[in-house]
Amino acid sequence: MNHEKEKHGNLPTTKERNREIEKTKQQISKYKEMLKETRSELSQLEILYENLYDMAHPIEYVAEEEVEEEYDEPVRTRNREWER
């Protein structure tokens, strides 16, 4: 033990290590909170982007009556005969 102490100088005490661990845990907690806030802000920005995109590129809706078209052309069936 003395050899290691001479090699590395004074080794930190348990109390010093525990203080460092607590400080690190506090920093981790702080960064986790910042990450949570950033994700929330990102989510809000994505919603804003989608809304702005929709406003800039409106979709033209067609009434259902206009979509339904009747075809007068013959339709080919599986047995390859023409039917109307």
C-alpha positions as CSV (number, residue, x, y, z in Angstrom):
1,M,0.0,0.0,0.0
2,N,2.8,2.4,0.8
3,H,4.4,1.6,-2.6
4,E,1.1,2.7,-4.3
5,K,0.9,5.8,-2.1
6,E,4.4,6.8,-3.1
7,K,3.7,6.1,-6.7
8,H,0.4,8.1,-7.0
9,G,0.7,10.5,-4.1
10,N,-2.1,10.8,-1.5
11,L,-5.1,8.6,-2.4
12,P,-8.5,10.1,-2.0
13,T,-10.5,9.2,1.0
14,T,-13.9,7.5,1.0
15,K,-15.6,10.8,1.9
16,E,-14.0,12.5,-1.0
17,R,-15.0,9.7,-3.4
18,N,-18.6,9.8,-2.0
19,R,-18.7,13.6,-2.6
20,E,-17.5,13.1,-6.2
21,I,-20.1,10.4,-6.7
22,E,-22.9,12.7,-5.4
23,K,-21.8,15.6,-7.5
24,T,-21.7,13.3,-10.6
25,K,-25.2,12.0,-9.7
26,Q,-26.5,15.6,-9.5
27,Q,-25.0,16.5,-12.8
28,I,-26.6,13.4,-14.4
29,S,-29.9,14.4,-12.9
30,K,-29.5,17.9,-14.3
31,Y,-28.7,16.6,-17.8
32,K,-31.6,14.2,-17.8
33,E,-33.9,17.1,-17.0
34,M,-32.4,19.2,-19.8
35,L,-32.8,16.2,-22.2
36,K,-36.5,15.9,-21.2
37,E,-37.1,19.6,-21.8
38,T,-35.3,19.5,-25.1
39,R,-37.3,16.5,-26.3
40,S,-40.5,18.3,-25.3
41,E,-39.4,21.4,-27.2
42,L,-38.5,19.3,-30.2
43,S,-41.9,17.6,-30.2
44,Q,-43.6,21.0,-30.1
45,L,-41.4,22.2,-33.0
46,E,-42.2,19.2,-35.1
47,I,-45.9,19.9,-34.6
48,L,-45.4,23.5,-35.5
49,Y,-43.4,22.4,-38.6
50,E,-46.2,20.0,-39.7
51,N,-48.8,22.7,-39.2
52,L,-46.9,25.3,-41.2
53,Y,-46.2,22.8,-44.0
54,D,-49.9,21.9,-44.2
55,M,-50.7,25.6,-44.4
56,A,-48.2,26.2,-47.2
57,H,-49.3,23.1,-49.1
58,P,-53.1,22.8,-48.8
59,I,-54.7,19.7,-50.0
60,E,-57.6,20.1,-52.4
61,Y,-60.5,17.9,-51.3
62,V,-62.8,16.5,-54.0
63,A,-66.4,15.7,-53.2
64,E,-67.2,12.0,-53.2
65,E,-69.7,12.4,-56.0
66,E,-66.9,13.7,-58.2
67,V,-64.6,10.8,-57.3
68,E,-67.1,8.1,-58.3
69,E,-66.9,7.7,-62.0
70,E,-68.7,5.2,-64.2
71,Y,-66.8,3.5,-66.9
72,D,-68.5,2.6,-70.2
73,E,-65.5,0.7,-71.4
74,P,-65.6,-3.1,-71.5
75,V,-64.0,-4.9,-68.6
76,R,-61.9,-8.0,-69.1
77,T,-62.7,-10.9,-66.7
78,R,-60.6,-13.9,-65.7
79,N,-61.9,-16.1,-68.5
80,R,-60.7,-13.4,-70.9
81,E,-64.1,-12.6,-72.3
82,W,-65.4,-9.1,-72.6
83,E,-68.3,-8.0,-70.5
84,R,-70.2,-4.8,-70.1
